[in-house]
């Protein structure tokens, strides 16, 4: 039986087709015994073949090594088929992952576009609100300036009315002052002329003589004139003192008016600074409200 096995192995080496790298033809040749790869020998041939020829040990060893090499070629082909199947599944998984990644990227782009539109609308609303706020601030500032100017005009009118009320009682006296001053000047000039005529122009040189009675009468008349002038001056003195006191009061009123005007100016300057601070605080408050509303809408 040993020679028959050796002959069968030899026929397998001779009749078997060359295996491909994937091992598909070799597997077909092994799986189908009807296609002629392996033919069982008859008993007669098995008995007579040892008498005809005996295979050498080297050929037998070569046949065994060839069958081992064929089997080794078949095994890598099966492994490569499994690897190709795994690669195909991995490729399908990659395609699915790439498709999902594209979908996610498209959704991301859509959300970015929606967020950009929302931000643009919010910026437009913010710009419009800021512009309206700025216009309202300008209008309010103009109104406040007009109110300040009207207040200043009202204060000036009140001060003028007070001054007119003070000067109204002194108006007739001031109007009569020119006439009184003229009479006073005329009286003084007449007294001076009478005194000069009575004393300085007397001829007291070169043996001139004068009557004592006439000189006495002239001096007495001059004294009478001076007394009349003194009485008139005494009668006018209370009026002059009253006018003087009123002038002092008027000076005090004018000084108080100037002090009040300076204080009003200081108050107006401080009011302007407070107004600017108030506007800045209102603007900051509106910005904080917008920021809080934006944060709530985003959440």
C-alpha positions as CSV (number, residue, x, y, z in Angstrom):
1,X,0.0,0.0,0.0
2,X,2.9,2.4,0.5
3,X,3.8,2.4,-3.2
4,X,0.3,3.3,-4.2
5,X,0.3,6.3,-1.8
6,X,3.5,7.5,-3.3
7,X,2.1,7.2,-6.8
8,X,-1.0,9.1,-5.8
9,X,1.0,11.9,-4.3
10,X,3.1,12.1,-7.4
11,X,0.0,12.3,-9.6
12,X,-1.3,15.0,-7.4
13,X,1.8,17.0,-7.9
14,X,1.7,16.5,-11.7
15,X,-2.0,16.9,-12.3
16,X,-2.9,19.7,-9.8
17,X,-3.2,23.2,-11.4
18,X,-1.0,26.1,-10.3
19,X,-2.7,28.0,-7.5
20,X,-3.4,31.7,-7.9
21,X,-2.4,34.3,-5.2
22,X,-5.9,34.2,-3.8
23,X,-6.1,30.4,-3.9
24,X,-9.4,30.2,-5.8
25,X,-8.4,27.7,-8.5
26,X,-6.6,25.4,-6.0
27,X,-9.7,25.2,-3.8
28,X,-11.9,24.4,-6.8
29,X,-9.5,21.6,-7.9
30,X,-9.6,20.2,-4.4
31,X,-13.3,20.5,-3.9
32,X,-14.5,18.8,-7.2
33,X,-13.2,15.3,-7.6
34,X,-15.1,14.9,-10.9
35,X,-13.1,17.6,-12.7
36,X,-10.0,15.4,-13.0
37,X,-7.5,16.6,-10.6
38,X,-7.4,13.4,-8.6
39,X,-8.1,9.9,-10.0
40,X,-7.9,6.9,-7.7
41,X,-5.7,4.2,-9.0
42,X,-7.0,0.7,-9.7
43,X,-5.9,-2.3,-7.6
44,X,-4.1,-3.8,-10.5
45,X,-2.1,-0.7,-11.1
46,X,-1.4,-0.5,-7.5
47,X,0.0,-4.0,-7.5
48,X,1.9,-3.8,-10.7
49,X,3.3,-0.3,-10.4
50,X,6.0,-1.2,-7.8
51,X,7.3,-3.8,-10.3
52,X,7.6,-1.2,-13.1
53,X,9.3,1.6,-11.2
54,X,10.0,2.7,-7.7
55,X,10.0,6.4,-6.9
56,X,13.2,7.7,-5.4
57,X,13.2,9.1,-1.9
58,X,14.1,12.5,-3.3
59,X,11.0,12.6,-5.5
60,X,8.9,11.5,-2.6
61,X,10.3,14.3,-0.4
62,X,9.8,16.9,-3.2
63,X,6.2,15.8,-3.6
64,X,5.5,16.2,0.1
65,X,7.1,19.6,0.2
66,X,5.0,20.7,-2.9
67,X,1.8,19.6,-1.2
68,X,2.8,21.6,1.9
69,X,3.6,24.6,-0.2
70,X,0.2,24.3,-2.0
71,X,-1.6,24.1,1.4
72,X,0.4,27.2,2.5
73,X,-0.7,29.1,-0.6
74,X,-4.4,28.2,0.0
75,X,-4.3,29.4,3.7
76,X,-3.1,33.0,2.8
77,X,-5.7,33.2,0.1
78,X,-8.4,32.5,2.7
79,X,-6.9,35.1,5.1
80,X,-6.7,37.7,2.4
81,X,-10.4,37.1,1.6
82,X,-11.3,37.7,5.2
83,X,-9.1,40.8,5.3
84,X,-10.8,42.1,2.1
85,X,-14.2,41.5,3.7
86,X,-13.2,43.4,6.8
87,X,-11.8,46.2,4.7
88,X,-15.1,46.4,2.8
89,X,-17.0,46.6,6.0
90,X,-14.6,49.3,7.3
91,X,-15.0,51.2,4.0
92,X,-18.8,51.1,4.4
93,X,-18.5,52.3,8.0
94,X,-16.3,55.1,6.8
95,X,-18.7,56.1,4.1
96,X,-21.6,56.2,6.7
97,X,-19.4,58.2,9.1
98,X,-18.5,60.7,6.3
99,X,-22.1,61.1,5.4
100,X,-23.1,61.7,9.1
101,X,-20.2,64.1,9.4
102,X,-21.4,66.0,6.3
103,X,-24.9,66.2,7.8
104,X,-23.6,67.5,11.1
105,X,-21.4,70.0,9.3
106,X,-24.5,71.2,7.3
107,X,-26.5,71.5,10.5
108,X,-23.6,73.4,12.1
109,X,-23.5,75.8,9.1
110,X,-27.3,76.3,9.3
111,X,-27.1,77.1,13.0
112,X,-24.2,79.5,12.4
113,X,-26.3,81.2,9.7
114,X,-29.3,81.5,12.0
115,X,-27.1,82.8,14.8
116,X,-25.4,85.3,12.4
117,X,-28.9,86.6,11.3
118,X,-30.0,86.9,14.9
119,X,-26.8,88.8,15.8
120,X,-27.2,91.1,12.8
121,X,-30.8,91.8,13.7
122,X,-29.8,92.4,17.3
123,X,-27.0,94.8,16.2
124,X,-29.4,96.7,14.0
125,X,-31.9,97.0,16.9
126,X,-29.1,98.1,19.2
127,X,-27.9,100.7,16.7
128,X,-31.4,102.0,16.2
129,X,-32.0,102.2,20.0
130,X,-28.7,104.0,20.5
131,X,-29.5,106.4,17.7
132,X,-32.9,107.1,19.2
133,X,-31.4,107.5,22.6
134,X,-28.8,109.9,21.3
135,X,-31.4,112.0,19.5
136,X,-33.6,112.0,22.7
137,X,-30.5,113.1,24.7
138,X,-29.8,115.9,22.3
139,X,-33.4,117.1,22.4
140,X,-33.4,117.0,26.2
141,X,-30.2,118.9,26.3
142,X,-31.6,121.6,24.0
143,X,-34.7,121.8,26.1
144,X,-32.6,122.1,29.3
145,X,-30.5,124.9,27.7
146,X,-33.6,126.7,26.7
147,X,-35.1,126.3,30.2
148,X,-31.8,127.6,31.7
149,X,-31.8,130.7,29.4
150,X,-35.5,131.3,30.3
151,X,-34.7,131.0,34.0
152,X,-31.8,133.5,33.6
153,X,-34.0,135.9,31.8
154,X,-36.7,135.6,34.5
155,X,-34.1,136.2,37.3
156,X,-32.8,139.3,35.4
157,X,-36.3,140.5,35.0
158,X,-37.1,140.1,38.7
159,X,-33.9,142.0,39.6
160,X,-34.8,144.8,37.3
161,X,-38.3,144.9,38.8
162,X,-36.8,145.2,42.3
163,X,-34.4,147.9,41.1
164,X,-37.3,149.8,39.5
165,X,-39.4,149.5,42.7
166,X,-36.4,150.9,44.7
167,X,-35.8,153.8,42.3
168,X,-39.5,154.6,41.8
169,X,-39.8,156.3,45.2
170,X,-36.6,158.3,44.5
171,X,-37.5,159.3,41.0
172,X,-39.2,162.6,41.9
173,X,-36.4,163.6,44.2
174,X,-33.9,162.9,41.5
175,X,-35.9,164.8,39.0
176,X,-36.1,167.8,41.3
177,X,-32.4,167.6,42.1
178,X,-31.4,169.6,39.1
179,X,-33.7,172.5,40.1
180,X,-32.5,172.4,43.7
181,X,-28.9,172.2,42.7
182,X,-29.4,175.3,40.4
183,X,-31.0,177.3,43.1
184,X,-28.2,176.3,45.5
185,X,-25.6,177.3,43.1
186,X,-27.3,180.7,42.4
187,X,-27.5,181.4,46.1
188,X,-23.9,180.5,46.7
189,X,-22.7,182.7,43.8
190,X,-24.9,185.6,45.1
191,X,-23.5,185.3,48.6
192,X,-19.9,185.2,47.3
193,X,-20.5,188.3,45.1
194,X,-22.1,190.1,48.1
195,X,-19.2,189.3,50.4
196,X,-16.7,190.4,47.8
197,X,-18.6,193.6,47.2
198,X,-18.9,194.2,50.9
199,X,-15.3,193.4,52.0
200,X,-12.7,193.0,49.3
201,X,-13.8,195.8,47.1
202,X,-14.0,198.4,49.8
203,X,-11.6,201.4,49.1
204,X,-9.4,201.1,52.2
205,X,-6.2,202.5,50.7
206,X,-4.9,206.0,49.9
207,X,-6.8,207.6,52.8
208,X,-10.2,206.1,51.8
209,X,-12.7,206.1,54.5
210,X,-15.9,204.2,55.0
211,X,-18.9,204.6,57.0
212,X,-19.1,202.2,59.8
213,X,-22.8,201.9,59.7
214,X,-22.8,201.1,56.0
215,X,-20.1,198.4,56.5
216,X,-22.1,197.0,59.4
217,X,-25.2,196.9,57.4
218,X,-23.4,195.1,54.6
219,X,-21.9,192.6,56.8
220,X,-25.2,192.0,58.6
221,X,-26.9,191.5,55.2
222,X,-24.2,189.0,54.2
223,X,-24.7,187.2,57.5
224,X,-28.4,187.1,56.9
225,X,-27.8,185.7,53.4
226,X,-25.5,183.1,54.9
227,X,-28.0,182.2,57.5
228,X,-30.7,181.8,54.9
229,X,-28.3,179.6,52.9
230,X,-27.6,177.6,56.1
231,X,-31.3,177.2,56.8
232,X,-31.9,176.1,53.2
233,X,-29.0,173.7,53.5
234,X,-30.3,172.4,56.8
235,X,-33.7,171.8,55.2
236,X,-32.0,170.0,52.3
237,X,-29.7,168.0,54.5
238,X,-32.3,165.3,55.6
239,X,-33.2,164.8,52.0
240,X,-29.5,164.4,51.1
241,X,-29.0,162.0,54.0
242,X,-32.0,160.0,52.9
243,X,-30.8,159.9,49.3
244,X,-27.3,158.9,50.6
245,X,-28.8,156.0,52.7
246,X,-30.9,154.9,49.7
247,X,-27.8,155.0,47.5
248,X,-26.0,152.8,50.1
249,X,-29.0,150.4,50.1
250,X,-28.9,150.4,46.3
251,X,-25.2,149.6,46.4
252,X,-26.0,146.7,48.9
253,X,-28.7,145.5,46.6
254,X,-26.4,145.6,43.6
255,X,-23.7,143.7,45.6
256,X,-26.3,141.1,46.7
257,X,-27.5,140.8,43.1
258,X,-23.9,140.2,41.9
259,X,-23.4,137.6,44.6
260,X,-26.7,135.9,43.7
261,X,-25.7,136.0,40.0
262,X,-22.3,134.4,40.8
263,X,-24.0,131.7,42.9
264,X,-26.5,131.1,40.1
265,X,-23.6,130.8,37.7
266,X,-22.0,128.2,40.0
267,X,-25.2,126.3,40.3
268,X,-25.7,126.3,36.5
269,X,-22.2,124.9,36.0
270,X,-22.7,122.2,38.6
271,X,-26.1,121.5,37.1
272,X,-24.4,121.0,33.7
273,X,-21.9,118.6,35.2
274,X,-24.7,116.7,37.0
275,X,-26.7,116.6,33.8
276,X,-23.8,115.1,31.8
277,X,-23.4,112.6,34.7
278,X,-27.1,111.7,34.6
279,X,-27.0,111.2,30.9
280,X,-24.0,108.9,31.1
281,X,-25.6,106.9,33.9
282,X,-28.8,106.5,31.9
283,X,-26.9,105.4,28.9
284,X,-24.9,102.9,31.1
285,X,-28.2,101.6,32.6
286,X,-29.7,101.1,29.1
287,X,-26.6,99.2,28.0
288,X,-26.8,97.0,31.1
289,X,-30.5,96.3,30.3
290,X,-29.7,95.4,26.7
291,X,-26.9,93.1,27.8
292,X,-29.2,91.4,30.3
293,X,-31.9,91.0,27.7
294,X,-29.4,89.6,25.2
295,X,-28.0,87.1,27.7
296,X,-31.6,86.0,28.6
297,X,-32.5,85.5,24.9
298,X,-29.3,83.6,24.3
299,X,-30.0,81.3,27.3
